[in-house]
């Protein structure tokens, strides 16, 4: 039986073998829920990273006043974060090859949460430097690995595009969000409580999603990552016929 394609840009329907790759053995509802959770995870992770990057500009002066730091020590607190962030983005791919995407993200998120809590419970200059170094490493890993995570595990290309767009918007707009939070909550709460309420709730949700819902056993390979044949690329967008097996004939 022959079907005529009249619409320009019509794509063949998903083959049965591709449908089986969906979460739940072809259950599209489960596949959509998987992609939604994935988008939420990546967006919250990037927003938390953005807050961590802009947080030193908000609280470092408050810390300096409490600890009576010199200008050099105050500057080093910020340099420590950004230096390790840059370095960790370069080595993130190597770490992923050794321990995997999901484990790298979990370690990074747990370390970031632990370092943040330590920085407000043990307020000494050496501890602050160490925690800034750790947070910088975690932020660098998150920036690199979260993008790889959604590109590998998004079931639909549209979900990958939406997740990438939202994560880009959140990390770019983090400065504005950080400024608003500081304007309303920094003085009333103080820098210690303010530090805890900014990124920790976001990272806590990310850990829950990654630990209990986005498990590796349930992550199917995205069918749209498969390379397209030249014949498919040349016939897409043109008027043609398809047979029952999904082939395209001129």
Buried (B, 14 or more C-beta within 10 A) or exposed (E): EEEEBEEEEBEBEBEEEBBEBBBEEBEBEBBBBBBEBBBBBBBBBBBBBBBBBBBBEBBBEBBBEEBEBEEEBBEBBEBBBBBBBEBBBEEBEEBBEEEEBBBBBBBBBBBBBBBBBBBBEEBEBEBBBBBBBBBBBBBBBBBBBBBBBBBEBBBBEEBBEBBBEBBEBBBEEBBEBBEEBBEEBBEEBBBBEBBBEBBBEBBBBBBEBBEEBBEEEEBBEBBBEEEEEEEEEEBBEEEBEBEEEEEBEE
